Amino acid sequence: MRKKIYIIHENDEWTIHLTKRLDELALPYESWHLHKGQVDLMQIPPEGIFYNRMSPSSHTRNHRYAPELAGAVIDWLEFYNRKILNGSNALRLELSKVKQYVALEKQGIKVPKTIAAVGKEQIIEAAKKLGVMPFIIKHNRAGKGLGVQLFQTISGLETHLKSPEFEDSIDGITLIQAYIESPDAYITRAEFINGKYLYSVQVRTDEGFELCPADSCQFSEAFCPVGEAASVPMKFKIVDNPHLELIAKYEEFLKINSIDVAGIEHIVDKDGNIYTYDVNANTNYNSDAEAEKGIFAMLELAKYLGEELESI
């Protein structure tokens, strides 16, 4: 059987941009859409390389147990020593911001003050214990900014928790976190392929916390299309990143944690302090921002997958 690139995922809309590039390069591939399926532990896996881009927000697309199934598949593949990009440790970090923050802090990368809590009473107690105003709550297992809410007071949080607007994290863990305000209202997302820095994209935050860069996210979340009119600033813009020391730390972090492809988000406060708050192993790219700069991450990713396939 011919060796292939196998893509582990649960969202065709986010994967088609990669498969188009694989088609352009005439690379053999197969899509494993794991919203349901089986893992035959007695069967030997096919030859090839396996790229995991399972999303922590799969439950929002009615694929509640896709990450768990992906985890089982990856364990099976690792037992047979198959080459996996973003393997089991990358998936573990993708599914828990608590794990991300612990791993980041271990590498000397600053994260916002955070307390994890289960249960509404504990969320309120955690907010009081945090002792920082304003603060946010968000889901531990998320993606797309799920569950992020900003509060100026404890009473505001209490009202929210009593309302139908409150939505618990799919894993039951809510994070209570110091709100880091950017004076220029943007965050920066650094993209990495093969563990190496590719580019940084600046993302405006004045429209809210759901900052998924994928084109499908922009429309489904009612964002104006990037660059729709000259008078509308681009929400996503590729920029030079002056924080080269931080980029080097990110590369070391990815190497130590066996993450091959990632987008890591950070924010700079008014005093110049840099806080890293999200590691996206299932990373997406914004086509308009890339077209403006003439750099295309999915093409670079497809080339990387081709090189890895050739190496086995």
C-alpha positions as a printed Julia matrix, in Angstrom:
312×3 Matrix{Float64}:
   0.0    0.0    0.0
   1.29   3.47  -0.9
   2.38   5.65   2.01
   0.06   8.59   2.69
  -0.44  11.66   4.82
  -3.33  10.97   7.21
  -5.19  13.99   8.62
  -6.91  13.43  11.98
  -9.7   16.0   12.46
 -13.44  16.6   12.88
 -14.08  19.74  10.82
 -14.04  19.69   7.02
 -14.36  23.48   6.79
 -11.04  23.92   8.58
  -9.32  21.06   6.74
 -10.21  21.81   3.14
  -7.68  24.65   2.96
  -4.92  22.14   3.74
  -6.16  19.43   1.39
  -6.31  21.95  -1.46
  -2.6   22.64  -0.93
  -1.85  18.91  -0.74
  -3.66  18.51  -4.06
  -1.58  21.33  -5.56
   1.59  19.51  -4.53
   0.22  16.15  -5.73
   0.79  14.61  -2.31
  -1.15  11.47  -1.33
  -3.4   11.94   1.66
  -6.45  10.58   3.43
  -8.83  12.4    5.74
  -9.78  10.69   9.0
 -12.87  12.54  10.19
 -13.22  11.24  13.75
 -16.63  12.44  14.87
 -17.4    8.72  15.2
 -15.66   5.47  14.41
 -13.7    2.52  15.76
 -10.14   1.75  16.86
  -9.24  -1.86  16.15
  -6.33  -2.4   18.55
  -5.57  -5.74  16.89
  -5.11  -4.12  13.48
  -1.72  -2.76  12.36
  -2.01   0.91  11.23
  -1.24   1.85   7.64
   2.17   3.2    6.67
   2.53   6.95   6.42
   2.57  10.03   8.6
  -0.3   11.21  10.74
  -1.11  14.86  11.35
  -3.41  15.56  14.3
  -5.54  18.71  14.07
  -8.33  17.69  16.41
 -10.21  20.68  17.83
 -11.15  21.27  21.48
 -14.3   23.05  20.26
 -15.59  19.93  18.45
 -18.59  19.73  20.81
 -19.93  22.98  19.31
 -20.32  21.05  16.04
 -22.09  18.11  17.73
 -18.88  16.07  17.79
 -18.74  15.71  21.57
 -16.4   12.73  21.79
 -14.19  13.39  18.76
 -11.17  14.39  20.9
 -11.51  11.26  23.02
 -11.67   9.11  19.89
  -8.68  10.97  18.45
  -6.79  10.27  21.66
  -7.5    6.56  21.34
  -6.39   6.57  17.7
  -3.18   8.43  18.52
  -2.37   6.04  21.39
  -2.81   3.16  18.94
  -0.58   4.83  16.36
   2.1    5.64  18.92
   2.13   2.01  20.11
   3.05   1.03  16.56
   5.69   3.8   16.37
   4.0    5.65  13.56
   5.22   9.17  12.8
   2.66  11.55  14.33
   2.78  15.33  14.09
   1.07  16.89  17.14
   0.82  13.58  18.95
  -0.65  12.62  22.3
   1.05  15.32  24.38
   0.01  18.04  21.92
  -3.58  16.77  22.17
  -3.47  16.79  25.98
  -2.35  20.41  25.99
  -4.9   21.34  23.34
  -7.72  20.07  25.53
  -6.74  21.84  28.76
  -5.64  25.4   29.33
  -4.6   24.4   32.84
  -2.08  21.99  31.31
  -0.98  24.73  28.89
  -0.36  27.25  31.66
   1.58  24.79  33.81
   3.75  23.82  30.83
   4.31  27.48  29.84
   5.26  28.52  33.37
   7.65  25.59  33.56
   9.53  27.14  30.62
   9.59  30.59  32.21
   6.82  32.0   30.02
   4.53  34.35  31.93
   0.78  33.65  31.95
  -2.05  35.68  33.52
  -3.01  34.98  37.14
  -5.5   32.12  36.92
  -7.59  29.93  39.22
  -9.45  26.84  38.0
 -12.8   26.02  39.62
 -15.64  23.53  39.35
 -19.12  24.62  40.48
 -20.74  28.04  40.61
 -20.02  28.66  44.29
 -16.38  27.8   43.72
 -16.21  30.12  40.72
 -17.38  33.01  42.91
 -14.93  32.08  45.68
 -12.11  31.85  43.14
 -12.93  35.31  41.78
 -12.78  36.72  45.31
  -9.51  34.92  45.95
  -8.01  36.18  42.69
  -8.49  39.71  44.04
  -8.07  41.37  40.65
 -10.51  43.71  38.9
 -11.53  43.44  36.16
 -11.33  39.7   35.52
 -12.58  37.19  32.99
 -13.95  33.68  33.11
 -13.46  31.18  30.31
 -13.63  27.49  29.54
 -10.7   25.23  30.31
 -11.46  23.14  27.23
 -12.35  25.66  24.62
 -11.27  27.03  21.26
 -12.7   30.09  19.48
 -12.81  32.01  22.76
 -15.6   29.86  24.19
 -17.09  31.03  27.46
 -15.02  34.19  27.76
 -16.84  36.86  29.76
 -15.46  40.08  31.25
 -16.53  41.28  34.7
 -15.88  44.48  36.61
 -17.36  43.25  39.89
 -18.07  40.07  41.82
 -21.76  40.94  41.84
 -21.71  41.04  38.04
 -20.28  37.53  38.04
 -22.92  36.34  40.5
 -25.69  37.72  38.29
 -24.18  36.02  35.24
 -23.9   32.66  36.97
 -27.59  32.79  37.88
 -28.62  33.65  34.33
 -29.25  31.31  31.38
 -26.32  33.04  29.65
 -23.82  31.08  31.74
 -22.46  28.06  29.9
 -20.21  25.6   31.68
 -17.04  24.28  30.07
 -17.53  20.9   28.44
 -15.07  19.46  30.98
 -16.73  21.29  33.89
 -13.66  23.43  34.66
 -14.01  27.2   34.53
 -10.96  29.44  34.61
 -11.08  32.71  36.53
  -8.33  34.92  35.19
  -6.93  38.42  35.54
  -8.0   40.54  32.58
  -4.99  41.81  30.65
  -5.88  44.94  28.74
  -4.01  45.92  25.59
  -3.81  49.71  25.23
  -4.05  49.25  21.45
  -6.86  46.66  21.61
  -5.08  43.78  19.93
  -3.43  40.46  20.68
  -0.64  38.76  18.74
  -0.64  35.18  17.54
   2.69  33.62  16.56
   2.49  30.74  14.09
   4.9   27.81  14.02
   5.39  24.96  11.54
   7.85  22.14  12.23
   8.36  23.86  15.58
   9.88  26.86  13.81
   8.53  30.4   13.74
   6.74  31.38  10.52
   5.01  34.71  11.18
   2.92  36.7   13.64
  -0.6   37.97  13.09
  -2.05  40.91  14.97
  -5.72  40.45  15.86
  -8.0   43.31  16.85
 -10.03  42.59  20.0
 -12.51  45.46  19.87
 -15.21  43.13  18.46
 -15.01  40.63  21.3
 -13.05  37.64  22.51
 -13.81  35.08  19.8
 -10.62  35.41  17.78
 -10.59  32.31  15.57
  -8.67  33.31  12.42
 -10.32  30.79  10.1
 -12.38  32.31   7.3
 -15.43  30.23   8.28
 -15.28  31.6   11.82
 -15.5   35.17  10.62
 -18.78  34.62   8.86
 -20.35  32.29  11.42
 -19.46  34.65  14.24
 -20.81  37.7   12.39
 -17.45  39.36  11.89
 -17.15  41.68   8.95
 -15.05  40.05   6.24
 -11.45  41.17   6.57
 -10.72  44.1    4.29
 -14.35  44.39   3.18
 -14.05  48.14   2.9
 -11.14  50.55   3.01
 -12.7   52.28   6.02
 -12.8   49.05   8.04
  -9.44  48.13   9.62
  -8.33  44.56   9.0
  -9.15  42.36  11.98
  -6.17  40.13  11.17
  -2.87  41.58   9.98
   0.53  39.92   9.63
   3.14  42.04  11.41
   6.77  42.01  12.49
   7.09  40.63  16.01
   9.67  42.57  18.07
   9.7   40.04  20.9
  12.41  37.77  19.52
  13.37  36.4   22.93
   9.78  35.31  23.47
   9.7   33.63  20.03
  12.83  31.67  20.98
  11.15  30.59  24.23
   8.1   29.48  22.27
  10.22  27.35  19.96
  11.88  25.68  22.95
   8.47  25.17  24.57
   7.15  23.45  21.43
  10.21  21.23  21.19
  10.01  20.1   24.82
   6.28  19.42  24.56
   6.44  17.6   21.2
   4.22  20.1   19.37
   5.03  20.4   15.67
   2.4   22.88  14.47
   0.94  25.62  16.67
  -0.32  29.14  17.07
   0.56  30.77  20.4
  -1.25  33.92  21.53
   0.12  36.68  23.73
  -0.91  40.15  24.82
   1.1   43.18  25.97
  -0.29  45.42  28.72
   0.19  49.18  29.14
   3.4   48.63  31.11
   4.96  46.43  28.43
   4.45  43.15  30.29
   3.86  40.2   27.98
   1.38  37.48  28.93
   0.88  34.25  27.0
  -2.63  32.86  27.39
  -3.35  30.29  24.68
  -1.58  27.51  22.78
  -3.45  26.33  19.69
  -2.18  23.01  18.38
  -5.15  22.98  15.98
  -4.18  26.23  14.35
  -5.9   28.05  11.49
  -4.83  30.93   9.25
  -6.57  33.98   7.84
  -6.5   34.09   4.03
  -6.89  37.86   3.63
  -4.04  38.64   6.0
  -1.84  36.13   4.18
  -2.78  37.45   0.74
  -1.76  40.95   1.79
   1.73  39.71   2.75
   2.1   36.97   0.15
   2.83  34.26   2.71
   0.65  31.15   2.94
   0.94  28.95   5.99
  -1.2   26.09   4.66
   1.14  25.82   1.67
   4.15  25.75   4.0
   2.38  23.16   6.14
   1.62  20.99   3.1
   5.29  21.18   2.05
   6.33  20.18   5.56
   3.97  17.19   5.53
   5.39  16.17   2.16
   8.94  16.33   3.51
   8.0   14.24   6.53
   6.3   11.66   4.31
   9.39  11.45   2.13
  11.61  10.91   5.19
   9.98   7.67   6.35
